[in-house]
Amino acid sequence: MRVAICAYGAGNVRSVELAFLRAGAEAVLAQTPETVRDADLAVLPGVGSAGSAMAGLRERGLDEALLRRAAAGRPTLGICLGLQLALDESEEDGGVAGLGLVPGRAVRLRGGRVPRIGWATVEPGSEAFWFAHSYAAETPAATATSEGLAAVVEHGSFTGVQFHPEKSGAAGARFLKRCLSRV
């Protein structure tokens, strides 16, 4: 199983790579559209800001590669900022157009703790995962929530998670193995 992890200047790429290697995948850092195109699973990770992340994707042509994957029905996983970039738009950085792989937008958290950092349960399923975010997806494609916020989003061949499976111990490892088994 070959997993292409989009390397476009956003953080957490190395920890995602190591998590997929532990899960038994051949994980490669993808800086070219061809690497993203040819992989069994493309992963759009991210820690950072929407504006600079979208610029990094465009600069490398990875935005178009991800759009072509979606059009072809090929699986892609978005993690944290990667989920937010897959939406139509984000409020961050004064407003940023996203990839449009999933209907909806990323909005700034307005209640509770901001940033929202720590372990939280995802429902349905009652497993706890590690979260670290200041924006959340508002989308009709949410399939699981955590504390009232979208935690898992599924639309076509795209799956996105607001949590960090690569930092979520055994629960995160199980989640990544499930992702690999569906490819």
Residue pairs with C-beta under 8 A, 6 or more apart in sequence:
1 24
1 25
1 26
1 40
1 41
1 180
1 183
2 25
2 26
2 28
2 38
2 39
2 40
2 41
3 20
3 25
3 26
3 27
3 28
3 39
3 40
3 41
3 42
3 43
3 180
4 28
4 30
4 35
4 36
4 38
4 39
4 41
4 42
4 43
5 13
5 16
5 17
5 20
5 27
5 28
5 29
5 30
5 43
5 45
6 30
6 36
6 42
6 43
6 44
6 45
6 57
6 62
6 66
6 82
7 13
7 29
7 30
7 31
8 31
8 53
8 56
8 57
8 59
8 60
8 62
9 48
9 52
9 53
9 56
10 45
10 46
10 47
10 48
10 52
10 53
10 56
10 81
10 82
11 46
11 47
11 48
12 45
12 46
12 47
12 79
12 80
12 164
12 166
13 29
13 45
15 164
15 166
15 167
16 27
16 43
16 45
16 79
16 166
17 27
17 29
18 27
18 166
19 165
19 166
19 172
19 173
19 176
20 27
20 43
20 176
20 180
21 27
22 173
23 173
23 176
23 177
23 180
24 177
24 180
25 41
25 180
28 35
28 39
30 36
30 39
30 42
30 62
31 60
31 62
32 60
32 61
33 60
33 61
33 62
33 64
33 65
34 65
36 42
36 62
36 65
36 66
36 69
37 65
37 68
37 69
40 75
40 183
41 75
41 76
41 77
41 179
41 180
41 183
42 65
42 66
42 69
42 74
42 75
42 76
42 77
43 76
43 77
43 78
43 79
43 82
44 66
44 76
44 77
44 78
44 79
44 82
44 83
44 85
44 86
45 78
45 79
45 80
45 81
45 82
45 166
46 53
46 78
46 79
46 80
46 81
46 82
46 84
46 85
47 80
47 81
47 132
48 81
49 81
49 92
49 93
50 81
50 84
50 85
50 90
50 92
50 93
50 96
50 98
50 106
50 135
51 92
51 93
51 94
51 96
52 93
53 81
53 85
54 63
54 85
54 96
54 97
54 98
56 62
57 63
57 66
57 85
57 99
63 99
66 76
66 99
66 101
67 99
67 100
67 101
69 75
69 76
69 157
70 76
70 101
70 156
70 157
70 158
73 156
73 157
74 157
75 157
75 158
75 159
75 179
75 182
75 183
76 86
76 101
76 157
76 158
76 159
77 158
77 159
77 160
77 161
77 179
78 84
78 85
78 86
78 101
78 153
78 158
78 159
78 160
78 161
79 160
79 161
79 164
79 165
79 166
80 132
80 133
80 161
80 162
80 163
80 164
81 133
82 160
83 102
83 137
83 153
83 160
83 161
83 162
84 90
84 92
84 98
84 106
84 135
84 137
85 98
85 99
86 98
86 99
86 101
86 102
86 153
86 158
86 160
87 98
87 99
87 100
87 101
87 102
87 103
87 104
87 105
87 106
87 137
87 139
88 97
88 98
88 100
88 102
88 103
88 104
88 105
89 95
89 96
89 97
89 98
89 105
89 106
90 96
90 98
90 105
90 106
90 135
91 105
91 106
91 107
91 108
91 135
92 106
92 108
92 135
98 105
98 106
101 155
101 156
101 158
102 137
102 139
102 141
102 153
102 155
102 158
102 160
103 139
103 140
103 141
103 155
104 137
104 138
104 139
104 140
104 141
104 153
105 137
105 138
105 139
106 135
106 136
106 137
106 138
107 135
107 136
107 138
108 114
108 134
108 135
109 115
109 116
109 133
109 134
109 135
109 136
109 149
112 147
114 134
115 132
115 133
115 134
116 131
116 132
116 133
116 134
116 147
116 149
117 131
117 132
118 130
118 131
119 128
119 129
119 130
119 131
120 128
120 129
120 131
120 146
120 147
120 163
121 127
121 128
121 146
122 128
122 129
122 144
122 145
122 146
122 151
122 152
122 163
123 144
123 145
123 146
123 151
124 144
125 144
127 171
127 174
128 168
128 171
129 146
129 151
129 161
129 163
129 164
129 165
129 168
129 171
129 172
129 175
130 163
130 164
130 167
130 168
130 169
130 172
131 146
131 162
131 163
131 164
132 164
133 162
136 149
136 150
136 162
137 149
137 150
137 153
137 160
137 162
138 150
139 150
139 153
139 155
141 153
141 154
141 155
142 150
142 151
142 152
142 153
143 152
143 153
143 154
144 150
144 151
144 152
145 151
146 162
146 163
149 162
150 162
151 161
151 162
151 163
152 159
152 160
152 161
152 162
153 159
153 160
153 161
154 160
159 179
161 175
163 172
164 172
165 171
165 172
165 173
165 175
165 176
166 172
166 176
168 175
